[in-house]
Amino acid sequence: MASIKDIAKKINKSWNEQVLTSGNFTKEIKRVDVGDLGMTYPLYGGIPYGQLISMSGVEHSGKTLSACLVMAQYQKENPDRICIYVDAENTLLTQSDFLQRMTGLDFEPEHFMRYDMTGKSAEEMFADVLKLQEADDIGMIIIDSAPALISQADIDNEFGKDNGQRASIAKSLGKFIKQMIMYLPKRNNILLIINQVRIEQGFGGSIIYKEPCGYALNYYPSQKIRFGTRTFTQGDKTDISATKGEGSDGFRLKFSLVKNRLGAMNRGGGFLT
């Protein structure tokens, strides 16, 4: 009978890598520092490389702002990589100047590409993004947003006919995520998916927060960040409302950390300013 170490050596040799190891196997995860201690501290250093991240919140809570800020910081740390923004909501067509001013996101061709979802199903986009993982210079990818994606089943479905296709994006999104989490650690890039929050009334007047698009966006992300309120800054003032935010010089987002596989949850959340 062979020992477990002998069998482990054969398994490692068959994979041509150290699949089975012993001793000190702890790996230090590189992270993107978002540039503000209010978010860096709760996240134990920032947004991790090689991972799937979910950012969610109600309308106008700052999801896209924060995602673009992370991408801008990623660009600074990785000037030789090209970032991809899947623009399912056509956000960049109307807000690119605002996002560039607020986050410093670089839209130049050598650093950035926009994926236009017009006329495309979610499954077609998923296939294209998976192909992009074959590129040596693939960078961070943002999908904005999951609820805006339309499945091929919904496109093919007849008007007025209900064949049970509600939330039909969940299955294909789940399959896409399962494939991407195998690529991300090898490419050491980041996939950030923006989701929404549905607020429902619970028992006894309690509030229940639900996120659409299936279980995969709850289970597979290494970090889930949920945003609550957004205000703008002007000088020392940090609570200027959106209606009075013309000429503002920054923003302030309140968030909570609802999941973190790469650190303790005891720091809760904070403000990204």
C-alpha positions as CSV (number, residue, x, y, z in Angstrom):
1,M,0.0,0.0,0.0
2,A,1.3,3.5,-0.9
3,S,1.4,6.4,1.5
4,I,-0.9,9.4,1.0
5,K,2.3,11.5,0.3
6,D,3.2,9.2,-2.6
7,I,-0.2,9.3,-4.1
8,A,-0.3,13.1,-3.6
9,K,3.0,13.4,-5.6
10,K,1.4,11.4,-8.5
11,I,-1.7,13.7,-8.4
12,N,0.4,16.8,-8.4
13,K,2.5,15.5,-11.3
14,S,-0.5,14.6,-13.3
15,W,-1.8,18.2,-13.0
16,N,1.7,19.7,-13.3
17,E,1.0,21.9,-10.3
18,Q,0.8,21.6,-6.5
19,V,-2.9,20.5,-6.1
20,L,-2.2,18.8,-2.8
21,T,0.1,20.6,-0.4
22,S,0.9,20.6,3.3
23,G,2.5,23.1,5.7
24,N,2.2,26.8,5.2
25,F,-0.2,27.2,2.2
26,T,-1.7,30.6,3.1
27,K,-1.6,32.9,0.2
28,E,-1.6,36.7,0.5
29,I,-4.3,38.2,-1.7
30,K,-3.4,41.3,-3.7
31,R,-6.0,44.0,-3.5
32,V,-7.0,47.2,-5.2
33,D,-6.8,50.1,-2.8
34,V,-9.8,52.3,-3.6
35,G,-8.0,55.3,-2.2
36,D,-10.3,55.9,0.8
37,L,-9.8,54.5,4.2
38,G,-13.6,54.5,4.7
39,M,-13.8,51.5,2.3
40,T,-10.3,50.1,2.5
41,Y,-10.5,49.4,6.2
42,P,-13.8,47.4,6.3
43,L,-12.6,45.4,3.3
44,Y,-9.3,44.6,4.9
45,G,-7.2,46.3,2.3
46,G,-9.6,46.8,-0.7
47,I,-11.1,44.8,-3.6
48,P,-9.2,41.5,-4.2
49,Y,-7.7,40.5,-7.4
50,G,-8.7,37.2,-9.0
51,Q,-12.2,37.3,-7.5
52,L,-15.9,37.9,-8.3
53,I,-17.3,40.9,-6.6
54,S,-21.0,42.0,-6.3
55,M,-22.1,45.6,-5.7
56,S,-25.8,46.1,-5.1
57,G,-28.2,48.8,-3.9
58,V,-31.4,50.7,-4.7
59,E,-31.6,53.2,-7.5
60,H,-29.1,56.0,-7.4
61,S,-27.2,54.6,-4.4
62,G,-23.8,54.9,-6.0
63,K,-23.3,51.4,-7.4
64,T,-21.9,52.5,-10.8
65,L,-19.9,55.3,-9.2
66,S,-18.1,53.0,-6.8
67,A,-17.6,50.3,-9.5
68,C,-16.0,52.9,-11.8
69,L,-13.8,54.2,-9.0
70,V,-12.5,50.6,-8.4
71,M,-11.8,50.3,-12.1
72,A,-10.0,53.6,-12.2
73,Q,-7.7,52.5,-9.3
74,Y,-7.2,49.2,-11.1
75,Q,-6.1,51.1,-14.2
76,K,-3.5,53.0,-12.2
77,E,-2.1,49.7,-10.8
78,N,-2.2,47.9,-14.2
79,P,-1.5,50.4,-17.0
80,D,-0.7,47.5,-19.4
81,R,-4.1,45.9,-19.1
82,I,-7.4,46.7,-20.9
83,C,-10.6,47.0,-18.8
84,I,-14.0,46.0,-20.2
85,Y,-17.3,47.7,-19.3
86,V,-20.4,45.8,-20.3
87,D,-22.9,48.6,-20.7
88,A,-26.2,46.9,-20.5
89,E,-28.0,50.1,-19.3
90,N,-26.2,52.4,-21.8
91,T,-24.8,54.3,-18.8
92,L,-21.7,55.5,-20.5
93,L,-23.6,57.0,-23.4
94,T,-25.0,59.7,-21.1
95,Q,-22.8,59.8,-18.0
96,S,-19.2,59.2,-19.2
97,D,-18.1,62.8,-18.5
98,F,-19.6,62.7,-15.0
99,L,-18.0,59.3,-14.2
100,Q,-14.7,60.4,-15.5
101,R,-14.8,63.6,-13.4
102,M,-15.8,61.8,-10.3
103,T,-13.6,58.7,-10.5
104,G,-10.8,59.5,-12.9
105,L,-11.7,56.5,-15.1
106,D,-9.6,56.4,-18.3
107,F,-11.6,55.8,-21.5
108,E,-8.6,55.8,-23.8
109,P,-8.4,52.7,-26.2
110,E,-5.2,51.4,-24.7
111,H,-6.8,51.1,-21.3
112,F,-10.6,50.7,-21.8
113,M,-13.2,49.1,-24.0
114,R,-17.0,49.4,-23.9
115,Y,-19.2,46.4,-24.7
116,D,-22.4,47.5,-26.4
117,M,-25.3,45.2,-25.4
118,T,-27.7,46.6,-28.0
119,G,-29.5,43.7,-29.8
120,K,-27.6,41.1,-27.9
121,S,-28.8,38.4,-25.5
122,A,-27.1,37.8,-22.1
123,E,-25.8,34.4,-23.4
124,E,-24.1,36.0,-26.4
125,M,-22.4,38.5,-24.1
126,F,-21.3,35.8,-21.7
127,A,-19.7,33.9,-24.5
128,D,-17.8,37.0,-25.6
129,V,-16.5,37.8,-22.1
130,L,-15.3,34.2,-21.7
131,K,-13.4,34.5,-25.0
132,L,-11.7,37.7,-23.7
133,Q,-10.2,35.7,-20.8
134,E,-7.9,34.1,-23.4
135,A,-6.2,37.5,-23.9
136,D,-2.9,38.2,-22.1
137,D,-3.8,41.8,-21.4
138,I,-7.4,41.3,-20.1
139,G,-8.1,43.6,-17.2
140,M,-11.0,44.2,-14.8
141,I,-14.6,43.6,-16.1
142,I,-17.7,45.4,-15.0
143,I,-21.2,44.1,-15.9
144,D,-23.7,47.0,-15.4
145,S,-26.1,45.6,-14.5
146,A,-27.3,42.0,-14.1
147,P,-31.1,42.8,-13.9
148,A,-30.8,44.7,-17.2
149,L,-29.6,41.6,-19.1
150,I,-32.1,39.9,-21.3
151,S,-31.9,36.1,-21.8
152,Q,-32.4,34.5,-25.2
153,A,-35.4,32.7,-23.8
154,D,-37.1,36.0,-23.1
155,I,-36.2,37.3,-26.6
156,D,-37.7,34.2,-28.2
157,N,-40.8,34.2,-25.9
158,E,-44.1,35.2,-27.6
159,F,-45.9,38.3,-26.3
160,G,-48.8,37.4,-24.0
161,K,-47.6,33.9,-23.4
162,D,-46.3,33.0,-20.0
163,N,-44.1,29.9,-20.1
164,G,-42.5,30.4,-16.8
165,Q,-39.5,32.6,-17.9
166,R,-39.6,34.9,-15.0
167,A,-36.0,35.6,-13.7
168,S,-34.8,33.4,-16.6
169,I,-31.4,35.2,-16.5
170,A,-30.5,33.3,-13.4
171,K,-29.6,29.9,-15.0
172,S,-27.4,31.3,-17.7
173,L,-25.8,33.9,-15.4
174,G,-25.1,31.1,-12.9
175,K,-23.4,29.0,-15.6
176,F,-21.3,32.0,-16.7
177,I,-20.2,32.8,-13.1
178,K,-19.2,29.2,-12.5
179,Q,-16.9,29.3,-15.6
180,M,-15.5,32.8,-14.8
181,I,-14.5,31.9,-11.2
182,M,-12.1,29.3,-12.7
183,Y,-10.5,31.9,-15.0
184,L,-10.2,34.8,-12.6
185,P,-7.5,33.4,-10.3
186,K,-5.4,32.4,-13.3
187,R,-5.7,35.7,-15.0
188,N,-5.6,37.6,-11.7
189,N,-8.2,40.1,-12.9
190,I,-11.5,41.1,-11.4
191,L,-15.1,40.6,-12.4
192,L,-17.5,43.0,-10.7
193,I,-21.2,42.5,-11.3
194,I,-23.7,45.3,-10.4
195,N,-27.0,44.1,-9.0
196,Q,-30.1,45.8,-7.6
197,V,-32.0,45.5,-4.3
198,R,-35.7,44.9,-3.9
199,I,-37.1,46.1,-0.6
200,E,-40.1,44.2,0.7
201,Q,-42.2,44.4,3.8
202,G,-41.6,41.6,6.2
203,F,-43.4,40.2,9.2
204,G,-44.1,42.7,12.0
205,G,-43.1,45.7,9.8
206,S,-39.6,44.5,9.3
207,I,-37.8,45.3,6.0
208,I,-36.4,42.5,3.8
209,Y,-33.7,43.2,1.3
210,K,-33.7,40.8,-1.7
211,E,-31.4,40.8,-4.7
212,P,-32.6,39.4,-8.1
213,C,-30.9,37.3,-10.7
214,G,-30.6,34.0,-8.9
215,Y,-28.6,32.3,-6.2
216,A,-25.2,32.4,-8.0
217,L,-24.8,36.2,-7.3
218,N,-25.3,35.4,-3.6
219,Y,-23.2,32.3,-3.3
220,Y,-20.1,32.8,-5.6
221,P,-18.9,36.4,-5.0
222,S,-16.0,36.7,-2.6
223,Q,-17.3,40.1,-1.5
224,K,-20.8,41.5,-1.6
225,I,-21.1,45.3,-1.0
226,R,-24.5,46.9,-0.6
227,F,-25.0,50.6,-1.0
228,G,-27.6,52.6,0.9
229,T,-27.4,56.4,0.3
230,R,-25.5,58.7,-1.9
231,T,-24.8,62.4,-1.3
232,F,-22.3,64.8,-2.9
233,T,-19.5,66.8,-1.5
234,Q,-18.5,70.5,-1.9
235,G,-15.5,71.6,0.1
236,D,-16.1,70.5,3.7
237,K,-19.8,69.7,3.1
238,T,-20.5,66.0,2.7
239,D,-24.3,65.8,2.7
240,I,-25.3,67.8,-0.4
241,S,-28.4,66.1,-2.1
242,A,-28.4,65.1,-5.7
243,T,-30.8,67.9,-6.6
244,K,-28.3,70.4,-5.3
245,G,-25.2,68.6,-6.4
246,E,-24.5,70.8,-9.5
247,G,-20.9,71.9,-9.3
248,S,-20.0,69.3,-6.6
249,D,-16.4,68.2,-6.2
250,G,-17.0,64.6,-5.1
251,F,-19.4,62.1,-3.6
252,R,-20.1,60.2,-0.4
253,L,-21.6,56.7,-0.4
254,K,-22.9,54.7,2.6
255,F,-22.4,51.0,2.3
256,S,-22.5,47.8,4.3
257,L,-20.4,44.7,3.8
258,V,-22.9,41.8,3.6
259,K,-20.3,39.1,2.7
260,N,-16.6,38.8,2.8
261,R,-14.8,35.4,2.3
262,L,-11.4,37.1,2.5
263,G,-11.7,38.7,5.9
264,A,-13.8,39.0,9.0
265,M,-17.2,40.7,8.9
266,N,-16.7,42.6,12.2
267,R,-15.9,45.9,10.5
268,G,-19.4,46.1,9.0
269,G,-19.3,48.9,6.5
270,G,-18.8,52.6,6.3
271,F,-18.6,55.6,3.9
272,L,-16.8,55.8,0.6
273,T,-15.9,59.5,0.1
